[in-house]
């Protein structure tokens, strides 16, 4: 049976606490299908314009964008994938889900790309088209309280691939990613919130919004 990277990397008792409507999103996408979500982000980016030149560098690889906009329509497409360095390093390709999040900004349409994979160290998010930035993630699901049933992903290590190897950023400099996915029963939507912050500079980038998600046959040619 096909299993998603979340199912392969997260203890079953943690996933058992997920809201039932989130299990489709974090479960496996069957071959020949695509997970499709459509919704609106309340906010995307950062109002700290002095950060925009740095974000513009990440925008070239479809990671983050130099914007601060509200009420941004978006779509997300999740497809099963394999990531890894292949035969050149002897590493076996890892089970992954590749996501394309397309933002319809006032300035134009931009697409964020990442691939979440089940790796020996755990759940790793490879950011951008080339996956040069990676974040090792810890999955948490509360059984009780206001966030009961929501999945919270917190980065515990950030690496950058350069000169043929991966470099871990020092804790004092490494950005921390916190992603929360929860289901709102009253509104019948999935809500998502992502915050990228550092100990010194605080919040660097964020987005939050709501969408509806379903698994459908992949009738298009897909994305690479």
mmCIF file of the C-alpha atoms, coordinates in Angstrom:
data_MODEL
# 
_entry.id   MODEL 
# 
loop_
_atom_site.group_PDB 
_atom_site.id 
_atom_site.type_symbol 
_atom_site.label_atom_id 
_atom_site.label_alt_id 
_atom_site.label_comp_id 
_atom_site.label_asym_id 
_atom_site.label_entity_id 
_atom_site.label_seq_id 
_atom_site.pdbx_PDB_ins_code 
_atom_site.Cartn_x 
_atom_site.Cartn_y 
_atom_site.Cartn_z 
_atom_site.occupancy 
_atom_site.B_iso_or_equiv 
_atom_site.pdbx_formal_charge 
_atom_site.auth_seq_id 
_atom_site.auth_comp_id 
_atom_site.auth_asym_id 
_atom_site.auth_atom_id 
_atom_site.pdbx_PDB_model_num 
ATOM 1   C CA . UNK A 1 1   ? 0.000   0.000  0.000   1.00 0.00 ? 1   UNK A CA 1 
ATOM 2   C CA . UNK A 1 2   ? 1.288   3.473  -0.906  1.00 0.00 ? 2   UNK A CA 1 
ATOM 3   C CA . UNK A 1 3   ? 2.081   5.691  2.069   1.00 0.00 ? 3   UNK A CA 1 
ATOM 4   C CA . UNK A 1 4   ? 2.697   9.417  2.167   1.00 0.00 ? 4   UNK A CA 1 
ATOM 5   C CA . UNK A 1 5   ? 5.933   10.966 3.501   1.00 0.00 ? 5   UNK A CA 1 
ATOM 6   C CA . UNK A 1 6   ? 3.980   12.083 6.581   1.00 0.00 ? 6   UNK A CA 1 
ATOM 7   C CA . UNK A 1 7   ? 2.825   8.517  7.239   1.00 0.00 ? 7   UNK A CA 1 
ATOM 8   C CA . UNK A 1 8   ? 6.345   7.167  6.738   1.00 0.00 ? 8   UNK A CA 1 
ATOM 9   C CA . UNK A 1 9   ? 8.037   9.724  9.019   1.00 0.00 ? 9   UNK A CA 1 
ATOM 10  C CA . UNK A 1 10  ? 5.518   10.449 11.787  1.00 0.00 ? 10  UNK A CA 1 
ATOM 11  C CA . UNK A 1 11  ? 4.548   8.076  14.624  1.00 0.00 ? 11  UNK A CA 1 
ATOM 12  C CA . UNK A 1 12  ? 1.122   6.531  14.016  1.00 0.00 ? 12  UNK A CA 1 
ATOM 13  C CA . UNK A 1 13  ? -0.172  7.679  17.411  1.00 0.00 ? 13  UNK A CA 1 
ATOM 14  C CA . UNK A 1 14  ? 0.552   11.292 16.402  1.00 0.00 ? 14  UNK A CA 1 
ATOM 15  C CA . UNK A 1 15  ? -1.269  10.981 13.077  1.00 0.00 ? 15  UNK A CA 1 
ATOM 16  C CA . UNK A 1 16  ? -4.184  9.239  14.821  1.00 0.00 ? 16  UNK A CA 1 
ATOM 17  C CA . UNK A 1 17  ? -4.932  12.549 16.568  1.00 0.00 ? 17  UNK A CA 1 
ATOM 18  C CA . UNK A 1 18  ? -5.400  14.381 13.258  1.00 0.00 ? 18  UNK A CA 1 
ATOM 19  C CA . UNK A 1 19  ? -8.803  15.827 12.413  1.00 0.00 ? 19  UNK A CA 1 
ATOM 20  C CA . UNK A 1 20  ? -10.486 13.293 10.068  1.00 0.00 ? 20  UNK A CA 1 
ATOM 21  C CA . UNK A 1 21  ? -10.733 15.872 7.270   1.00 0.00 ? 21  UNK A CA 1 
ATOM 22  C CA . UNK A 1 22  ? -6.973  16.469 7.377   1.00 0.00 ? 22  UNK A CA 1 
ATOM 23  C CA . UNK A 1 23  ? -6.128  12.815 6.848   1.00 0.00 ? 23  UNK A CA 1 
ATOM 24  C CA . UNK A 1 24  ? -6.863  13.143 3.134   1.00 0.00 ? 24  UNK A CA 1 
ATOM 25  C CA . UNK A 1 25  ? -4.463  16.078 2.815   1.00 0.00 ? 25  UNK A CA 1 
ATOM 26  C CA . UNK A 1 26  ? -1.630  14.338 4.666   1.00 0.00 ? 26  UNK A CA 1 
ATOM 27  C CA . UNK A 1 27  ? -2.326  10.876 3.268   1.00 0.00 ? 27  UNK A CA 1 
ATOM 28  C CA . UNK A 1 28  ? -0.961  9.468  0.030   1.00 0.00 ? 28  UNK A CA 1 
ATOM 29  C CA . UNK A 1 29  ? -1.975  10.927 -3.320  1.00 0.00 ? 29  UNK A CA 1 
ATOM 30  C CA . UNK A 1 30  ? -2.763  7.898  -5.513  1.00 0.00 ? 30  UNK A CA 1 
ATOM 31  C CA . UNK A 1 31  ? -0.757  7.514  -8.735  1.00 0.00 ? 31  UNK A CA 1 
ATOM 32  C CA . UNK A 1 32  ? -2.497  9.241  -11.626 1.00 0.00 ? 32  UNK A CA 1 
ATOM 33  C CA . UNK A 1 33  ? -4.208  11.710 -9.289  1.00 0.00 ? 33  UNK A CA 1 
ATOM 34  C CA . UNK A 1 34  ? -3.535  15.183 -7.948  1.00 0.00 ? 34  UNK A CA 1 
ATOM 35  C CA . UNK A 1 35  ? -4.513  16.847 -4.689  1.00 0.00 ? 35  UNK A CA 1 
ATOM 36  C CA . UNK A 1 36  ? -6.145  20.150 -5.610  1.00 0.00 ? 36  UNK A CA 1 
ATOM 37  C CA . UNK A 1 37  ? -6.859  23.006 -3.206  1.00 0.00 ? 37  UNK A CA 1 
ATOM 38  C CA . UNK A 1 38  ? -8.385  26.420 -3.965  1.00 0.00 ? 38  UNK A CA 1 
ATOM 39  C CA . UNK A 1 39  ? -8.775  29.315 -1.584  1.00 0.00 ? 39  UNK A CA 1 
ATOM 40  C CA . UNK A 1 40  ? -7.630  32.758 -0.456  1.00 0.00 ? 40  UNK A CA 1 
ATOM 41  C CA . UNK A 1 41  ? -4.693  33.875 1.656   1.00 0.00 ? 41  UNK A CA 1 
ATOM 42  C CA . UNK A 1 42  ? -5.575  36.663 4.071   1.00 0.00 ? 42  UNK A CA 1 
ATOM 43  C CA . UNK A 1 43  ? -1.945  37.856 3.998   1.00 0.00 ? 43  UNK A CA 1 
ATOM 44  C CA . UNK A 1 44  ? 1.244   36.869 2.145   1.00 0.00 ? 44  UNK A CA 1 
ATOM 45  C CA . UNK A 1 45  ? 4.796   38.164 2.564   1.00 0.00 ? 45  UNK A CA 1 
ATOM 46  C CA . UNK A 1 46  ? 6.156   40.830 4.898   1.00 0.00 ? 46  UNK A CA 1 
ATOM 47  C CA . UNK A 1 47  ? 5.577   44.575 5.352   1.00 0.00 ? 47  UNK A CA 1 
ATOM 48  C CA . UNK A 1 48  ? 9.304   44.974 6.203   1.00 0.00 ? 48  UNK A CA 1 
ATOM 49  C CA . UNK A 1 49  ? 10.408  46.262 2.811   1.00 0.00 ? 49  UNK A CA 1 
ATOM 50  C CA . UNK A 1 50  ? 14.096  46.250 3.707   1.00 0.00 ? 50  UNK A CA 1 
ATOM 51  C CA . UNK A 1 51  ? 13.849  42.448 3.521   1.00 0.00 ? 51  UNK A CA 1 
ATOM 52  C CA . UNK A 1 52  ? 12.513  42.480 -0.025  1.00 0.00 ? 52  UNK A CA 1 
ATOM 53  C CA . UNK A 1 53  ? 15.924  42.430 -1.809  1.00 0.00 ? 53  UNK A CA 1 
ATOM 54  C CA . UNK A 1 54  ? 16.762  39.222 0.104   1.00 0.00 ? 54  UNK A CA 1 
ATOM 55  C CA . UNK A 1 55  ? 13.357  37.712 -0.698  1.00 0.00 ? 55  UNK A CA 1 
ATOM 56  C CA . UNK A 1 56  ? 13.883  38.592 -4.364  1.00 0.00 ? 56  UNK A CA 1 
ATOM 57  C CA . UNK A 1 57  ? 16.882  36.224 -4.372  1.00 0.00 ? 57  UNK A CA 1 
ATOM 58  C CA . UNK A 1 58  ? 14.694  33.405 -3.042  1.00 0.00 ? 58  UNK A CA 1 
ATOM 59  C CA . UNK A 1 59  ? 11.985  34.294 -5.563  1.00 0.00 ? 59  UNK A CA 1 
ATOM 60  C CA . UNK A 1 60  ? 14.284  33.253 -8.412  1.00 0.00 ? 60  UNK A CA 1 
ATOM 61  C CA . UNK A 1 61  ? 14.057  29.663 -7.163  1.00 0.00 ? 61  UNK A CA 1 
ATOM 62  C CA . UNK A 1 62  ? 10.311  29.855 -6.349  1.00 0.00 ? 62  UNK A CA 1 
ATOM 63  C CA . UNK A 1 63  ? 10.742  29.817 -2.553  1.00 0.00 ? 63  UNK A CA 1 
ATOM 64  C CA . UNK A 1 64  ? 9.450   33.203 -1.284  1.00 0.00 ? 64  UNK A CA 1 
ATOM 65  C CA . UNK A 1 65  ? 8.457   36.501 -2.860  1.00 0.00 ? 65  UNK A CA 1 
ATOM 66  C CA . UNK A 1 66  ? 9.091   40.207 -2.090  1.00 0.00 ? 66  UNK A CA 1 
ATOM 67  C CA . UNK A 1 67  ? 5.459   41.136 -1.446  1.00 0.00 ? 67  UNK A CA 1 
ATOM 68  C CA . UNK A 1 68  ? 3.010   42.188 1.223   1.00 0.00 ? 68  UNK A CA 1 
ATOM 69  C CA . UNK A 1 69  ? -0.532  41.623 -0.024  1.00 0.00 ? 69  UNK A CA 1 
ATOM 70  C CA . UNK A 1 70  ? -3.929  40.771 1.416   1.00 0.00 ? 70  UNK A CA 1 
ATOM 71  C CA . UNK A 1 71  ? -6.786  38.684 0.011   1.00 0.00 ? 71  UNK A CA 1 
ATOM 72  C CA . UNK A 1 72  ? -4.635  36.753 -2.451  1.00 0.00 ? 72  UNK A CA 1 
ATOM 73  C CA . UNK A 1 73  ? -6.414  33.961 -4.393  1.00 0.00 ? 73  UNK A CA 1 
ATOM 74  C CA . UNK A 1 74  ? -4.323  30.813 -4.636  1.00 0.00 ? 74  UNK A CA 1 
ATOM 75  C CA . UNK A 1 75  ? -4.323  27.176 -5.690  1.00 0.00 ? 75  UNK A CA 1 
ATOM 76  C CA . UNK A 1 76  ? -2.216  24.281 -4.449  1.00 0.00 ? 76  UNK A CA 1 
ATOM 77  C CA . UNK A 1 77  ? -1.468  21.122 -6.407  1.00 0.00 ? 77  UNK A CA 1 
ATOM 78  C CA . UNK A 1 78  ? 0.063   18.115 -4.613  1.00 0.00 ? 78  UNK A CA 1 
ATOM 79  C CA . UNK A 1 79  ? 1.521   15.255 -6.638  1.00 0.00 ? 79  UNK A CA 1 
ATOM 80  C CA . UNK A 1 80  ? 3.355   12.076 -5.603  1.00 0.00 ? 80  UNK A CA 1 
ATOM 81  C CA . UNK A 1 81  ? 7.062   12.293 -6.395  1.00 0.00 ? 81  UNK A CA 1 
ATOM 82  C CA . UNK A 1 82  ? 10.521  10.933 -5.636  1.00 0.00 ? 82  UNK A CA 1 
ATOM 83  C CA . UNK A 1 83  ? 13.450  13.092 -4.598  1.00 0.00 ? 83  UNK A CA 1 
ATOM 84  C CA . UNK A 1 84  ? 17.108  12.278 -4.056  1.00 0.00 ? 84  UNK A CA 1 
ATOM 85  C CA . UNK A 1 85  ? 20.491  12.487 -5.673  1.00 0.00 ? 85  UNK A CA 1 
ATOM 86  C CA . UNK A 1 86  ? 20.223  9.137  -7.440  1.00 0.00 ? 86  UNK A CA 1 
ATOM 87  C CA . UNK A 1 87  ? 23.042  6.880  -8.561  1.00 0.00 ? 87  UNK A CA 1 
ATOM 88  C CA . UNK A 1 88  ? 25.725  9.574  -8.443  1.00 0.00 ? 88  UNK A CA 1 
ATOM 89  C CA . UNK A 1 89  ? 25.724  9.472  -4.625  1.00 0.00 ? 89  UNK A CA 1 
ATOM 90  C CA . UNK A 1 90  ? 24.321  6.003  -4.056  1.00 0.00 ? 90  UNK A CA 1 
ATOM 91  C CA . UNK A 1 91  ? 21.259  7.454  -2.342  1.00 0.00 ? 91  UNK A CA 1 
ATOM 92  C CA . UNK A 1 92  ? 17.899  5.897  -3.020  1.00 0.00 ? 92  UNK A CA 1 
ATOM 93  C CA . UNK A 1 93  ? 15.193  8.314  -4.159  1.00 0.00 ? 93  UNK A CA 1 
ATOM 94  C CA . UNK A 1 94  ? 12.846  9.150  -1.294  1.00 0.00 ? 94  UNK A CA 1 
ATOM 95  C CA . UNK A 1 95  ? 9.033   9.131  -1.250  1.00 0.00 ? 95  UNK A CA 1 
ATOM 96  C CA . UNK A 1 96  ? 7.798   12.716 -1.512  1.00 0.00 ? 96  UNK A CA 1 
ATOM 97  C CA . UNK A 1 97  ? 4.887   14.992 -2.282  1.00 0.00 ? 97  UNK A CA 1 
ATOM 98  C CA . UNK A 1 98  ? 5.708   17.873 -4.616  1.00 0.00 ? 98  UNK A CA 1 
ATOM 99  C CA . UNK A 1 99  ? 3.564   20.959 -4.157  1.00 0.00 ? 99  UNK A CA 1 
ATOM 100 C CA . UNK A 1 100 ? 2.980   23.931 -6.444  1.00 0.00 ? 100 UNK A CA 1 
ATOM 101 C CA . UNK A 1 101 ? 1.276   26.879 -4.703  1.00 0.00 ? 101 UNK A CA 1 
ATOM 102 C CA . UNK A 1 102 ? 0.214   29.489 -7.218  1.00 0.00 ? 102 UNK A CA 1 
ATOM 103 C CA . UNK A 1 103 ? -0.431  32.986 -5.843  1.00 0.00 ? 103 UNK A CA 1 
ATOM 104 C CA . UNK A 1 104 ? -2.433  35.487 -7.879  1.00 0.00 ? 104 UNK A CA 1 
ATOM 105 C CA . UNK A 1 105 ? -0.826  38.712 -6.709  1.00 0.00 ? 105 UNK A CA 1 
ATOM 106 C CA . UNK A 1 106 ? -1.901  42.099 -8.008  1.00 0.00 ? 106 UNK A CA 1 
ATOM 107 C CA . UNK A 1 107 ? 1.540   42.329 -9.622  1.00 0.00 ? 107 UNK A CA 1 
ATOM 108 C CA . UNK A 1 108 ? 1.128   38.977 -11.373 1.00 0.00 ? 108 UNK A CA 1 
ATOM 109 C CA . UNK A 1 109 ? 0.991   35.237 -10.817 1.00 0.00 ? 109 UNK A CA 1 
ATOM 110 C CA . UNK A 1 110 ? 3.865   33.544 -8.958  1.00 0.00 ? 110 UNK A CA 1 
ATOM 111 C CA . UNK A 1 111 ? 4.335   29.880 -8.005  1.00 0.00 ? 111 UNK A CA 1 
ATOM 112 C CA . UNK A 1 112 ? 6.044   28.525 -4.896  1.00 0.00 ? 112 UNK A CA 1 
ATOM 113 C CA . UNK A 1 113 ? 7.550   25.022 -5.261  1.00 0.00 ? 113 UNK A CA 1 
ATOM 114 C CA . UNK A 1 114 ? 8.580   22.540 -2.589  1.00 0.00 ? 114 UNK A CA 1 
ATOM 115 C CA . UNK A 1 115 ? 8.805   18.788 -2.007  1.00 0.00 ? 115 UNK A CA 1 
ATOM 116 C CA . UNK A 1 116 ? 8.245   17.161 1.375   1.00 0.00 ? 116 UNK A CA 1 
ATOM 117 C CA . UNK A 1 117 ? 10.070  13.842 1.617   1.00 0.00 ? 117 UNK A CA 1 
ATOM 118 C CA . UNK A 1 118 ? 10.447  10.925 4.026   1.00 0.00 ? 118 UNK A CA 1 
ATOM 119 C CA . UNK A 1 119 ? 14.193  10.678 4.644   1.00 0.00 ? 119 UNK A CA 1 
ATOM 120 C CA . UNK A 1 120 ? 16.364  8.704  7.097   1.00 0.00 ? 120 UNK A CA 1 
ATOM 121 C CA . UNK A 1 121 ? 16.531  11.732 9.419   1.00 0.00 ? 121 UNK A CA 1 
ATOM 122 C CA . UNK A 1 122 ? 12.776  12.280 9.257   1.00 0.00 ? 122 UNK A CA 1 
ATOM 123 C CA . UNK A 1 123 ? 10.421  14.584 7.377   1.00 0.00 ? 123 UNK A CA 1 
ATOM 124 C CA . UNK A 1 124 ? 12.348  17.052 5.197   1.00 0.00 ? 124 UNK A CA 1 
ATOM 125 C CA . UNK A 1 125 ? 10.969  19.935 3.150   1.00 0.00 ? 125 UNK A CA 1 
ATOM 126 C CA . UNK A 1 126 ? 13.084  20.696 0.053   1.00 0.00 ? 126 UNK A CA 1 
ATOM 127 C CA . UNK A 1 127 ? 12.320  24.288 -0.906  1.00 0.00 ? 127 UNK A CA 1 
ATOM 128 C CA . UNK A 1 128 ? 12.393  25.715 -4.406  1.00 0.00 ? 128 UNK A CA 1 
ATOM 129 C CA . UNK A 1 129 ? 12.726  24.231 -7.851  1.00 0.00 ? 129 UNK A CA 1 
ATOM 130 C CA . UNK A 1 130 ? 16.263  22.990 -7.157  1.00 0.00 ? 130 UNK A CA 1 
ATOM 131 C CA . UNK A 1 131 ? 15.677  22.071 -3.514  1.00 0.00 ? 131 UNK A CA 1 
ATOM 132 C CA . UNK A 1 132 ? 18.866  23.717 -2.316  1.00 0.00 ? 132 UNK A CA 1 
ATOM 133 C CA . UNK A 1 133 ? 17.308  24.770 0.992   1.00 0.00 ? 133 UNK A CA 1 
ATOM 134 C CA . UNK A 1 134 ? 16.030  21.979 3.239   1.00 0.00 ? 134 UNK A CA 1 
ATOM 135 C CA . UNK A 1 135 ? 14.195  22.030 6.573   1.00 0.00 ? 135 UNK A CA 1 
ATOM 136 C CA . UNK A 1 136 ? 14.001  19.015 8.887   1.00 0.00 ? 136 UNK A CA 1 
ATOM 137 C CA . UNK A 1 137 ? 10.509  19.075 10.409  1.00 0.00 ? 137 UNK A CA 1 
ATOM 138 C CA . UNK A 1 138 ? 9.025   17.804 13.649  1.00 0.00 ? 138 UNK A CA 1 
ATOM 139 C CA . UNK A 1 139 ? 5.308   16.906 13.462  1.00 0.00 ? 139 UNK A CA 1 
ATOM 140 C CA . UNK A 1 140 ? 3.030   17.607 16.426  1.00 0.00 ? 140 UNK A CA 1 
ATOM 141 C CA . UNK A 1 141 ? -0.707  17.054 16.885  1.00 0.00 ? 141 UNK A CA 1 
ATOM 142 C CA . UNK A 1 142 ? -2.488  18.105 20.086  1.00 0.00 ? 142 UNK A CA 1 
ATOM 143 C CA . UNK A 1 143 ? -5.167  15.781 21.424  1.00 0.00 ? 143 UNK A CA 1 
ATOM 144 C CA . UNK A 1 144 ? -6.852  18.532 23.443  1.00 0.00 ? 144 UNK A CA 1 
ATOM 145 C CA . UNK A 1 145 ? -7.141  22.296 23.525  1.00 0.00 ? 145 UNK A CA 1 
ATOM 146 C CA . UNK A 1 146 ? -7.867  24.953 20.876  1.00 0.00 ? 146 UNK A CA 1 
ATOM 147 C CA . UNK A 1 147 ? -5.562  23.349 18.292  1.00 0.00 ? 147 UNK A CA 1 
ATOM 148 C CA . UNK A 1 148 ? -6.743  19.763 18.852  1.00 0.00 ? 148 UNK A CA 1 
ATOM 149 C CA . UNK A 1 149 ? -6.572  17.774 15.609  1.00 0.00 ? 149 UNK A CA 1 
ATOM 150 C CA . UNK A 1 150 ? -4.354  20.323 13.832  1.00 0.00 ? 150 UNK A CA 1 
ATOM 151 C CA . UNK A 1 151 ? -0.962  19.364 12.420  1.00 0.00 ? 151 UNK A CA 1 
ATOM 152 C CA . UNK A 1 152 ? 1.913   21.600 13.483  1.00 0.00 ? 152 UNK A CA 1 
ATOM 153 C CA . UNK A 1 153 ? 5.232   21.263 11.669  1.00 0.00 ? 153 UNK A CA 1 
ATOM 154 C CA . UNK A 1 154 ? 8.237   22.940 13.295  1.00 0.00 ? 154 UNK A CA 1 
ATOM 155 C CA . UNK A 1 155 ? 11.696  23.041 11.717  1.00 0.00 ? 155 UNK A CA 1 
ATOM 156 C CA . UNK A 1 156 ? 14.520  21.695 13.886  1.00 0.00 ? 156 UNK A CA 1 
ATOM 157 C CA . UNK A 1 157 ? 17.354  22.140 11.372  1.00 0.00 ? 157 UNK A CA 1 
ATOM 158 C CA . UNK A 1 158 ? 17.849  24.176 8.199   1.00 0.00 ? 158 UNK A CA 1 
ATOM 159 C CA . UNK A 1 159 ? 20.444  23.240 5.583   1.00 0.00 ? 159 UNK A CA 1 
ATOM 160 C CA . UNK A 1 160 ? 21.693  24.858 2.402   1.00 0.00 ? 160 UNK A CA 1 
ATOM 161 C CA . UNK A 1 161 ? 23.262  22.833 -0.397  1.00 0.00 ? 161 UNK A CA 1 
ATOM 162 C CA . UNK A 1 162 ? 26.311  24.395 -2.014  1.00 0.00 ? 162 UNK A CA 1 
ATOM 163 C CA . UNK A 1 163 ? 29.657  23.191 -3.380  1.00 0.00 ? 163 UNK A CA 1 
ATOM 164 C CA . UNK A 1 164 ? 28.311  19.657 -3.618  1.00 0.00 ? 164 UNK A CA 1 
ATOM 165 C CA . UNK A 1 165 ? 27.367  19.258 0.037   1.00 0.00 ? 165 UNK A CA 1 
ATOM 166 C CA . UNK A 1 166 ? 24.784  20.317 2.600   1.00 0.00 ? 166 UNK A CA 1 
ATOM 167 C CA . UNK A 1 167 ? 25.629  22.990 5.207   1.00 0.00 ? 167 UNK A CA 1 
ATOM 168 C CA . UNK A 1 168 ? 23.667  23.298 8.455   1.00 0.00 ? 168 UNK A CA 1 
ATOM 169 C CA . UNK A 1 169 ? 23.013  26.870 9.545   1.00 0.00 ? 169 UNK A CA 1 
ATOM 170 C CA . UNK A 1 170 ? 23.953  27.800 13.133  1.00 0.00 ? 170 UNK A CA 1 
ATOM 171 C CA . UNK A 1 171 ? 21.001  27.906 15.521  1.00 0.00 ? 171 UNK A CA 1 
ATOM 172 C CA . UNK A 1 172 ? 21.424  31.619 16.192  1.00 0.00 ? 172 UNK A CA 1 
ATOM 173 C CA . UNK A 1 173 ? 21.124  32.363 12.457  1.00 0.00 ? 173 UNK A CA 1 
ATOM 174 C CA . UNK A 1 174 ? 18.829  29.601 11.212  1.00 0.00 ? 174 UNK A CA 1 
ATOM 175 C CA . UNK A 1 175 ? 15.271  30.655 10.388  1.00 0.00 ? 175 UNK A CA 1 
ATOM 176 C CA . UNK A 1 176 ? 12.547  28.670 12.125  1.00 0.00 ? 176 UNK A CA 1 
ATOM 177 C CA . UNK A 1 177 ? 9.558   27.519 10.118  1.00 0.00 ? 177 UNK A CA 1 
ATOM 178 C CA . UNK A 1 178 ? 6.256   26.923 11.900  1.00 0.00 ? 178 UNK A CA 1 
ATOM 179 C CA . UNK A 1 179 ? 3.398   25.590 9.777   1.00 0.00 ? 179 UNK A CA 1 
ATOM 180 C CA . UNK A 1 180 ? -0.055  24.863 11.192  1.00 0.00 ? 180 UNK A CA 1 
ATOM 181 C CA . UNK A 1 181 ? -2.802  23.105 9.217   1.00 0.00 ? 181 UNK A CA 1 
ATOM 182 C CA . UNK A 1 182 ? -6.204  22.789 10.882  1.00 0.00 ? 182 UNK A CA 1 
ATOM 183 C CA . UNK A 1 183 ? -9.768  22.105 9.798   1.00 0.00 ? 183 UNK A CA 1 
ATOM 184 C CA . UNK A 1 184 ? -12.531 24.623 10.540  1.00 0.00 ? 184 UNK A CA 1 
ATOM 185 C CA . UNK A 1 185 ? -15.743 22.625 10.865  1.00 0.00 ? 185 UNK A CA 1 
ATOM 186 C CA . UNK A 1 186 ? -17.977 25.702 11.075  1.00 0.00 ? 186 UNK A CA 1 
ATOM 187 C CA . UNK A 1 187 ? -16.705 27.177 7.792   1.00 0.00 ? 187 UNK A CA 1 
ATOM 188 C CA . UNK A 1 188 ? -16.000 23.761 6.186   1.00 0.00 ? 188 UNK A CA 1 
ATOM 189 C CA . UNK A 1 189 ? -12.514 24.867 5.109   1.00 0.00 ? 189 UNK A CA 1 
ATOM 190 C CA . UNK A 1 190 ? -8.927  23.925 5.840   1.00 0.00 ? 190 UNK A CA 1 
ATOM 191 C CA . UNK A 1 191 ? -6.919  26.757 7.409   1.00 0.00 ? 191 UNK A CA 1 
ATOM 192 C CA . UNK A 1 192 ? -3.174  27.140 6.997   1.00 0.00 ? 192 UNK A CA 1 
ATOM 193 C CA . UNK A 1 193 ? -0.661  29.416 8.688   1.00 0.00 ? 193 UNK A CA 1 
ATOM 194 C CA . UNK A 1 194 ? 3.084   29.597 8.006   1.00 0.00 ? 194 UNK A CA 1 
ATOM 195 C CA . UNK A 1 195 ? 5.581   31.792 9.848   1.00 0.00 ? 195 UNK A CA 1 
ATOM 196 C CA . UNK A 1 196 ? 9.289   32.055 9.026   1.00 0.00 ? 196 UNK A CA 1 
ATOM 197 C CA . UNK A 1 197 ? 11.225  33.773 11.827  1.00 0.00 ? 197 UNK A CA 1 
ATOM 198 C CA . UNK A 1 198 ? 14.726  34.103 13.271  1.00 0.00 ? 198 UNK A CA 1 
ATOM 199 C CA . UNK A 1 199 ? 15.806  34.666 16.885  1.00 0.00 ? 199 UNK A CA 1 
ATOM 200 C CA . UNK A 1 200 ? 17.422  38.000 15.996  1.00 0.00 ? 200 UNK A CA 1 
ATOM 201 C CA . UNK A 1 201 ? 15.143  39.538 13.354  1.00 0.00 ? 201 UNK A CA 1 
ATOM 202 C CA . UNK A 1 202 ? 11.766  38.090 14.308  1.00 0.00 ? 202 UNK A CA 1 
ATOM 203 C CA . UNK A 1 203 ? 9.198   37.323 11.605  1.00 0.00 ? 203 UNK A CA 1 
ATOM 204 C CA . UNK A 1 204 ? 10.683  37.397 8.102   1.00 0.00 ? 204 UNK A CA 1 
ATOM 205 C CA . UNK A 1 205 ? 7.799   36.015 6.057   1.00 0.00 ? 205 UNK A CA 1 
ATOM 206 C CA . UNK A 1 206 ? 4.343   34.575 6.589   1.00 0.00 ? 206 UNK A CA 1 
ATOM 207 C CA . UNK A 1 207 ? 1.128   33.559 4.951   1.00 0.00 ? 207 UNK A CA 1 
ATOM 208 C CA . UNK A 1 208 ? -2.235  32.467 6.274   1.00 0.00 ? 208 UNK A CA 1 
ATOM 209 C CA . UNK A 1 209 ? -5.568  31.672 4.717   1.00 0.00 ? 209 UNK A CA 1 
ATOM 210 C CA . UNK A 1 210 ? -8.178  29.026 3.985   1.00 0.00 ? 210 UNK A CA 1 
ATOM 211 C CA . UNK A 1 211 ? -8.981  26.612 1.168   1.00 0.00 ? 211 UNK A CA 1 
ATOM 212 C CA . UNK A 1 212 ? -10.978 23.552 0.156   1.00 0.00 ? 212 UNK A CA 1 
ATOM 213 C CA . UNK A 1 213 ? -9.126  20.420 -0.925  1.00 0.00 ? 213 UNK A CA 1 
ATOM 214 C CA . UNK A 1 214 ? -9.951  17.299 -2.904  1.00 0.00 ? 214 UNK A CA 1 
ATOM 215 C CA . UNK A 1 215 ? -8.239  14.426 -4.745  1.00 0.00 ? 215 UNK A CA 1 
ATOM 216 C CA . UNK A 1 216 ? -9.057  14.284 -8.460  1.00 0.00 ? 216 UNK A CA 1 
ATOM 217 C CA . UNK A 1 217 ? -7.746  12.405 -11.528 1.00 0.00 ? 217 UNK A CA 1 
ATOM 218 C CA . UNK A 1 218 ? -4.679  14.120 -12.967 1.00 0.00 ? 218 UNK A CA 1 
ATOM 219 C CA . UNK A 1 219 ? -5.878  14.759 -16.499 1.00 0.00 ? 219 UNK A CA 1 
ATOM 220 C CA . UNK A 1 220 ? -3.213  17.336 -17.300 1.00 0.00 ? 220 UNK A CA 1 
ATOM 221 C CA . UNK A 1 221 ? 0.396   16.789 -18.207 1.00 0.00 ? 221 UNK A CA 1 
ATOM 222 C CA . UNK A 1 222 ? 1.433   17.750 -14.666 1.00 0.00 ? 222 UNK A CA 1 
ATOM 223 C CA . UNK A 1 223 ? 4.406   19.784 -13.549 1.00 0.00 ? 223 UNK A CA 1 
ATOM 224 C CA . UNK A 1 224 ? 8.091   18.974 -13.465 1.00 0.00 ? 224 UNK A CA 1 
# 
